[in-house]
Structure formats: structure tokens, C-alpha cells
């Protein structure tokens, strides 16, 4: 046998190993988790508050020039809404489930030029540096299905361009052709974000209905665009951003009052609209002496004045002209600013502290309607980090500093997590609401609950 042939034969195993490794690097990777989330109310008769079994599948494939990623939720969620025997023939009612594509996109590296990356498809575009609650994060619509899952958003079908000026600075441009509104809470939280309506003296609300005015699906009415400059200088990450989009939560722009009896009973039909808004944002994050600090702020500027019209014409059938009352909800000349500042620290004994102050929650609009939120979490790990105990967690909310005792809310969320295996963890926690006045969390004080979660990752 020739020496050259023998040399090739000896090298064949090394070539085979190289080929296998290359295939492993370029193969489609599958990961995900199984989550069981069960909750019931403390208040008798201890009704079941939440039932969710979620299978998350993530597909990821990378090459030197591209990346594919997708995330899909397959869920059994909710409790059977069976009201008649005919429902027993509908498996979707007996055993409710749904399939949701959270993300599915392709990212191309060095597109046209080595400094440009482009991402096309359904994607979650995260902006902001704060912990979960981010005033500058407004490209994706809110996912408010579970009101206790703060900061959750859905993916958007978008074109996302990132141009790297150098190692420290980059410019990002995003275009979203279709407007997607926020989806609202479900189950016991279904009415949590519905504002209370003050009626004139003597009127009694009998029925409330609404008509949602969706923007037309064309580039001018339904599209969203964003631009962001991001940099790093002297140990500080920072960015400046601008979004031309729509508020994902609708405004009531017209209420039609209709009398239905002689005792002051009325029906109201509300016309709801999504306001076109300009959003200018800024954020930063840094670390000092081992502690992390962050902050971000966003100024919201309506494209036009938002006016609510109350139509009372039905009370004056002989009037030759419509009888209406107008009130200004948002003034385009008066931007309102939401902001967050916070910090965290990991102590040497395995404990962790996180503190955050926020002005303006996700559903609040207008300077006079922004409330103050203080969030605190302290946790400590034991037994080689298998057990994590968070005895302090939750928030304190003030809606009127001139009368705090009648305008506050308290949220207490202690939690214990045990890592049963390297892949699985079990969490038990409680959520307790209390407060006075008309604010989101004080209105939930009848929904104190116990929660159990099991998560298995693979």
C-alpha cells in the first residue's frame, strides 16, 4: 500500500469527527419547558382562580451567516365553561386548549454589508433596562392575559435592522406593518383594567356595550416604526429611542347614553379608539461596587388631542341639534412621562435584593393619572442553591400623596422555590392584595390566592 493512501486512511477518523462536529453545530436544536400553574382563592368557597398547563417548544438553528428561532406554546388553559349538555360534544369546551406562535424569525448576519444584521418574522424586540416593567418597551403589544405576569408581551411581525457603527455603538431600525392591540386579562382578572365610570346623579347603569374602532390595515394607519441609538461609554450602557405607533390600550372617545326606564336606568354604548402616539425614550444601566443600577424614561406625545364626547341626545328628543358634552382626555401639547429607577445586589451569603421605583403603570395615561409604585424583593438561597426563599416580595402603591391612608395599595407576594432536579423546580407562593381608593391593585383585594407551579426544562 502506498504511503500516501495509508496516510489518508489514518486521517479518516479525524475527518469523520470534524464532519460530525460541524453537523452538531449546524443541527436544529430543540429545547423548551413544561409548566403547570395552579391557583385558588383564599376566600371561601376557595374557587379555582387559574389553571394552565403549558408546553413550550423552542427551535434554534445557527450557521455562520444566519439564525432561525421559533417559540411555540401549546396550552391547556382555563376551566371548562360547560353550561348545557350540547357543550359535552365540543372537546374545545370540555378541555380548553390553544396553540400560539410566540416567535418565529430568521436573522441574517452581515446582510449586504458586514456591519448590518437583519431579522425578519415574528419577534420579541426588547427595549429598556429596568426589571420587567419598561416604559420604553413599546414595539410589541402587551400580553395582559395573566395580570400577575408583569411585563409579558407578544411577538410582532417585523423587519428589524441592526447596524453596528463600531464595538460600542449601534443603530437599530424597526418596521412593523400591522397594528396589534393588547390582549386583556382573562378569568377572575377580566375586569381588572376596566375604569370605573362616574354617572350623573340619579342615573343607574343597566347595560354597557362598546364598539372597537380598529385602524385600517394599510401602511399609514396600522404600521409602527422605531429607531434606537445604543452605546457604551465609561462603564455605562445607554440608549436613545423613538417610536411612531399606537397605544395598545383603547380610549373611550364617545359614550352614547340611552334611557331605558322612568327610574333613571340607562344603557351606554362606548366607542373605543387607539391613539396614534409618539414616544421618545432613554435608558441606562451600570454597576458600581458590585451593585447594579438602571433607569429609563419615556415621554408619550399624542398625535392629536384625545377628546371624549358624551352624547345625551336621547334625553332631548325634541332638540334640533345633538346634545353632547366634550372633555379633553389627553392634550397633544402636554406630554406625559413614565419612568423607572432601580437597583439590585447579590450578597456573599447567597441573598439577593432588588428595589425599583416606577412612576406610571402600564394602563395609566396623562400626567394627572400617573401613580407611584415601589417594588421590593429579597430572596436567599440554601443547600447549594437548591432552595430559594423570598420572604419579602411585592409592592406599595400611592395614588394620592395628600391622602395616603385612603389612596394606597399593598401587594405581598412571598415565594419558596425548590430545585428538585437539575431540570425541574417547584414553586409555592401566595399573593395578597389590600388597599383603599380606586386603583388597580386595591381593587383586587378579593382575589388573594395560593399558587403552585411546577416547571421542567429540557
Secondary structure, DSSP 8 states (H G I E B T S, - for coil): --HHHHHHHHHHHHHHHHHHHHHHHHS-EEEEEEEEEEEEESSTTT-EEEEEEEEEEEEEEE-SSEEEEEEEEEEEES-----SGGGGG-HHHHT-EEEEEEEEEEEETT-SSTTEEEEEEEE-----SSSS--TT--SS-BB-SSTTSTT-B--EEEEEEEEESSSSEEEEEEEE-S----B---GGGTTTT-------TT-EEEEEEEEEE---SSHHHH-EEEEEEEEEETTEEEEEEEEEEE-SS-EEEEEEEEE-STTSEEEEEEEEE--EEEEEEEEEEEEETTEEEEEEEEEEEESS-EEEEEE-GGG-TT-SS--EEEEEEE-TTS-EEEEEEEEEEE-TTSEEEEEEEEES-TT--SGGG--EEEEEEEEEEETTTTEEEEEEEEEEEES-GGGGGGSEEEEE--EEEE--SSSEEEEEEEEEEEEESS-TTGGGTT--EEEEEEEEE-
